[in-house]
Amino acid sequence: MIENDLSLEHLKKINDFIILKSKDILWSKFVLMLGIQMKTGLNPKIIVSIENKDIDETNRSIKLPNRLISFSKPNNDDLWDSIMERKSNSKYLFYRTRIQFYPRHKYSLEVDQDLELPTPPEYFNRRFKQMKSVLNL
């Protein structure tokens, strides 16, 4: 999804976007997925299928069928902290949710839809296109 030939300017815009939107209700789930993809190069289909049982808090790693991803280096602290915040009793790290907007109060809330199903990979693709549009990439 993220091409290897991105210019430094594009990478800086994406990194700034990640920092700016990491706590935004609308973008935080995507931003965490994007951070994992940028660190690992994983396909979004694999990212959305990460199960909470495969997250090893002691060793700061995620075990995938053919790979172990470590987050033990200090420069991974923010990404790991976000993963730990996202981790729950659901089956998947990225389980199905939706954003509920309350126009009268100008407030948004992420609402659980199904704790046993992963977020569809199309979610990542849609948000990625929206991010590119927002950043004029």
CORQUIHU-V209580 format. One record per residue. N is the residue number from 0. OMEGA is omega in radians with two decimals (none if undefined). D_FIRST is the distance of its C-alpha to the first C-alpha in Angstrom with 2 decimals. Layout:
BEGIN
n=N omega=OMEGA d_first=D_FIRST
n=N omega=OMEGA d_first=D_FIRST
END
This chain:
BEGIN
n=0 omega=3.10 d_first=0.00
n=1 omega=-3.05 d_first=3.81
n=2 omega=-3.12 d_first=6.11
n=3 omega=-3.07 d_first=9.31
n=4 omega=3.08 d_first=11.58
n=5 omega=3.10 d_first=11.14
n=6 omega=3.09 d_first=14.74
n=7 omega=3.12 d_first=16.60
n=8 omega=3.12 d_first=17.41
n=9 omega=3.10 d_first=13.88
n=10 omega=3.11 d_first=13.39
n=11 omega=3.11 d_first=16.82
n=12 omega=-3.14 d_first=16.12
n=13 omega=3.11 d_first=13.18
n=14 omega=3.09 d_first=15.53
n=15 omega=3.11 d_first=18.38
n=16 omega=3.13 d_first=16.62
n=17 omega=3.14 d_first=16.01
n=18 omega=-3.09 d_first=19.67
n=19 omega=-3.00 d_first=20.99
n=20 omega=-3.05 d_first=19.37
n=21 omega=3.13 d_first=19.53
n=22 omega=3.13 d_first=22.87
n=23 omega=-3.10 d_first=22.35
n=24 omega=-3.08 d_first=22.88
n=25 omega=-2.99 d_first=20.52
n=26 omega=-2.95 d_first=17.52
n=27 omega=3.13 d_first=18.36
n=28 omega=3.11 d_first=16.75
n=29 omega=-3.11 d_first=13.29
n=30 omega=3.09 d_first=13.93
n=31 omega=3.08 d_first=14.85
n=32 omega=-3.14 d_first=11.78
n=33 omega=3.10 d_first=9.71
n=34 omega=3.10 d_first=12.43
n=35 omega=3.13 d_first=12.27
n=36 omega=-3.13 d_first=8.63
n=37 omega=3.12 d_first=9.61
n=38 omega=-2.95 d_first=12.78
n=39 omega=-3.04 d_first=11.94
n=40 omega=-3.11 d_first=8.58
n=41 omega=3.03 d_first=9.05
n=42 omega=3.11 d_first=7.40
n=43 omega=3.12 d_first=8.06
n=44 omega=3.11 d_first=11.02
n=45 omega=-3.13 d_first=12.49
n=46 omega=-3.11 d_first=12.17
n=47 omega=-3.13 d_first=14.05
n=48 omega=3.09 d_first=16.52
n=49 omega=3.13 d_first=17.73
n=50 omega=-3.13 d_first=21.46
n=51 omega=-3.14 d_first=23.73
n=52 omega=-3.13 d_first=26.15
n=53 omega=3.11 d_first=23.74
n=54 omega=-3.12 d_first=23.65
n=55 omega=-3.10 d_first=26.41
n=56 omega=-3.11 d_first=27.77
n=57 omega=-3.10 d_first=30.35
n=58 omega=-3.13 d_first=28.11
n=59 omega=-3.10 d_first=25.16
n=60 omega=3.05 d_first=22.74
n=61 omega=-3.13 d_first=20.69
n=62 omega=3.06 d_first=21.71
n=63 omega=-3.09 d_first=19.36
n=64 omega=-3.09 d_first=20.89
n=65 omega=-3.00 d_first=20.21
n=66 omega=3.01 d_first=19.38
n=67 omega=-3.13 d_first=20.84
n=68 omega=-3.10 d_first=18.83
n=69 omega=3.07 d_first=21.31
n=70 omega=-3.00 d_first=21.41
n=71 omega=3.14 d_first=24.92
n=72 omega=-3.11 d_first=24.57
n=73 omega=-3.13 d_first=25.89
n=74 omega=3.07 d_first=22.80
n=75 omega=-3.05 d_first=21.04
n=76 omega=-3.10 d_first=23.84
n=77 omega=3.13 d_first=22.21
n=78 omega=3.13 d_first=19.12
n=79 omega=3.11 d_first=21.61
n=80 omega=3.10 d_first=23.93
n=81 omega=3.09 d_first=21.35
n=82 omega=-3.14 d_first=20.65
n=83 omega=3.08 d_first=24.44
n=84 omega=-3.09 d_first=24.93
n=85 omega=-3.08 d_first=22.55
n=86 omega=-3.09 d_first=24.18
n=87 omega=3.10 d_first=26.88
n=88 omega=3.12 d_first=29.11
n=89 omega=3.14 d_first=26.58
n=90 omega=-3.05 d_first=25.17
n=91 omega=3.04 d_first=21.49
n=92 omega=3.13 d_first=20.13
n=93 omega=3.11 d_first=18.12
n=94 omega=-3.04 d_first=20.82
n=95 omega=3.09 d_first=21.23
n=96 omega=3.00 d_first=22.42
n=97 omega=3.10 d_first=23.04
n=98 omega=3.08 d_first=24.02
n=99 omega=3.14 d_first=27.71
n=100 omega=3.11 d_first=28.93
n=101 omega=-3.00 d_first=32.64
n=102 omega=-3.11 d_first=33.52
n=103 omega=-3.10 d_first=37.08
n=104 omega=-3.10 d_first=36.06
n=105 omega=-3.03 d_first=32.80
n=106 omega=3.08 d_first=31.18
n=107 omega=-3.12 d_first=28.02
n=108 omega=3.05 d_first=27.73
n=109 omega=-3.06 d_first=25.12
n=110 omega=3.10 d_first=27.00
n=111 omega=3.04 d_first=26.55
n=112 omega=-3.14 d_first=26.21
n=113 omega=-3.09 d_first=26.08
n=114 omega=-3.08 d_first=26.15
n=115 omega=3.14 d_first=25.88
n=116 omega=3.11 d_first=22.70
n=117 omega=2.99 d_first=19.09
n=118 omega=3.13 d_first=16.99
n=119 omega=3.11 d_first=15.34
n=120 omega=3.13 d_first=11.56
n=121 omega=3.08 d_first=12.00
n=122 omega=3.14 d_first=13.05
n=123 omega=-3.11 d_first=9.74
n=124 omega=3.11 d_first=8.33
n=125 omega=-3.13 d_first=11.69
n=126 omega=3.13 d_first=11.83
n=127 omega=3.10 d_first=8.61
n=128 omega=3.10 d_first=10.36
n=129 omega=3.13 d_first=13.55
n=130 omega=3.12 d_first=12.61
n=131 omega=3.12 d_first=11.68
n=132 omega=3.13 d_first=15.01
n=133 omega=-3.08 d_first=16.89
n=134 omega=-3.09 d_first=15.96
n=135 omega=3.12 d_first=16.50
n=136 omega=none d_first=13.41
END
